[in-house]
Amino acid sequence: MAGGTRAVPPEQGRAHAREAAASGGGVPAAWLALLAGPLSFGIAGPALVLPAVARDLGLPTATATWIVTAFGWAIAVGTPLMAGLQSRRGARTALAVSATLVLLGAVLTVAAPTLPALVAGSALQGVGTAGFTTIAMSLTGSARAMGLVTASLATVGSTAPLVGDLVAGLLGWRGALALPALSLLALPAVLRRRPVTALSGARFDLPGAVLLTALVTALVFVPHAWQVAVVAAVVAGVAFGLWLRARLDGFVPAAVVRAPVFLASAGTAFLLAVANFGMMYALPPLLVGDAGWSSGQVGLAITWPMLFGGLTSYLVIAATARAPFRFLVVGFPALGGAGVALAGLSAVPAVLLVAQAFTSVAASSGQGAFATRAGAAVPDDARPAAMGLFNLAYLLGAAFGPAIATLLVG
């Protein structure tokens, strides 16, 4: 027995998981949304408080950005690792481990006297909230529930810079950096429903986990040090691909990587994230340089199209729940592409903000719609792994988008 979840025969486990999934694992979607949403505070919440962090620590602002870099690396690496833990030990064990990491990270963030300790705290919160998000998505039982979870991520992300700045004014910048810990508020309600996961019977694949971690780490650092990271990514990717062929039931199950719908869903979500997060970084210099807006005006202006995208996504995901998969694969990229095209054709502020709204709706809605299809395309016992890998693809898009935008605009 592990985490209160016992291993069951494969057929019985799949039936049990289907029954749990039909009701969202017994957990109301609102609690799953609260469990997942605060992850976005770690990505966008520090945006306006890093100068204060740097000033208090006596460091350049560029050095303080390692706090955000560490969080981004941690959620990218932690997503598949925590999904693997859930697959083998159950949702409750994964929740307990994730909660411990988030709590330790928050304590370090609040008490750490030096930058390395702050970076460590940020990384711990990143791994823990990545686990929370993957678990929340794997426990959803309908398109509407998945829509609420992904809408919470988008909505929190769109307001996180302003919320972080407000919290920093009231509690100091350490309070703003600890905002991901708000996900702990959902933990008692989620555990009270005793969520069930169909367990994988395969032994833990340590080489596969190490190779995937190395590949993800290299990919995350491509935008920061591409000369070294690209070579490392190629080497790790080749080694990981060879290992996948040798270990079909390993850390990344063959049932996931051989499912065409999963691959198409994850690949499309990656492209939508590239477009959306790239637009978020491309618009501010365009609005400041061409329209003469102040940074404060830009920050407030771009909040609205992103918030619109997050709130609208819930309705869009529900409306497209029964739509043909081909319609989603064509429709969402077309909407995101229209936003990118608008931004490339016009420098008028109103047009640029509409372009941001298009990419925001496409990415926020696509994340939920494709996550639902990706989870349904694999066996029940592979669903946590599929959600972890799907989220990894989306997060890598969020890492590459800003780097591409900086090259094109800067």
C-alpha positions, 0 to 999 in steps of 0.5 A: 500500500502506498499513500492509501492507494493499493495496487490492483489488477490492471483490468480492475484498476482501469475500471476503477479509474474510469469510475473515478474519472467520471466524477473528477476523481470525486473532487469538485472542479473548483477545488482542482482549479484552486490546486492548479491555478497558483502555479501561474503566480510563480511564472508571472508574479515576480515580474514587477517585484524583481527590482525590489528583490535585487535592491534589498539583496544588493544585486543586479536585477538580471541576477535576481531573475534566476529566481524565475528561471529556477521556477521555470526549470523546476516546473518543466522538470517536475511535471513528468517526475511528479506524474511518474510518482502519481502513476506508481504511488497514487494521487494521494502520495503524489499530493503529499509529496507535492505539498511538502515541497511547496511548503518547504519552498515557501518557508525558504522563500520567506526566510532565506537571507541569500539569493541561492536560498531564494532560488532553491525555495523557488525551485521547490515551489516549482516542482510541488506546484507542477505536481499539483497541476498535473494531478488536478488535470488527471483527476478531471472527469469532463471537458468542463472540469478541464476547462475550469482548471486550465482557465484558472491557470490562464486567469491567474497568469494574466493578473499575477504581475498586478497581484504580486505587486499589490502583495509586495506593497502589503507584505513585502516582496517575499510574500509575492514570491510565496504566492504559489503556496496558495495552492495548499488551500485546496489540499484538505478538500482534495484529500478528503475526497480520497482521489484514486489513480490507476497504478502502473505495474511497471518498475520505476525506470530510473535511467528513463527519468534521468535521461528525460530530466537531462533533455528537459533541462537542456531544452529549458536552457536553450534560450539562455545559452543555446551554444551549449544547450542545443548540443546537450539537448541533441545528445540527451534526445538521442539517448532518450529515444534509444532508451524508449525503444528498449524500455516500452513500459518505462518512465515514458510509456510506449502507449503515450508516445505511440498515440497519434492523438496525444502527439498531435495534441501535445505538439499543437499545444506547444505551438499555441504556447509559443505564439501566446507567450511570445506575443506577451513579450513582443507587445510591450516594446512595440507599445513603448517604442511605437505608441510611446506608452509608459511601462505602467500603461503597457502592463495594465493594457495587456492584462485585459486581453490575457484576462479575456482569454483566460475567462473565455477559455472555459466557455470555448472548451465546453462548446468544443467538447464534442467537436471533431479533433480535426476541427480543433487541430485546425481551428485553434492554430488558425486563431493563434496564427491570426493574432500573430499576423495582426501583430506583424501587419499593424503597430496600432495599439488597439490592433496589437491588443486584439492580436494578444486577445486572439493568441490568449484565447487560442492558447488558453482554450487549446490547452484545456481542449487538447489536454482532454483529448490527450488524456482520453487517447491513452489507457487509464493507467497511463493518464498521469504520465500523459498529463505530465508530458502534455503539460511539459510540451505546453511549458516548453512552448512558454519558455521558447515563445519569449526567447523567439519574440526577443530575437524578432522584436529586440 
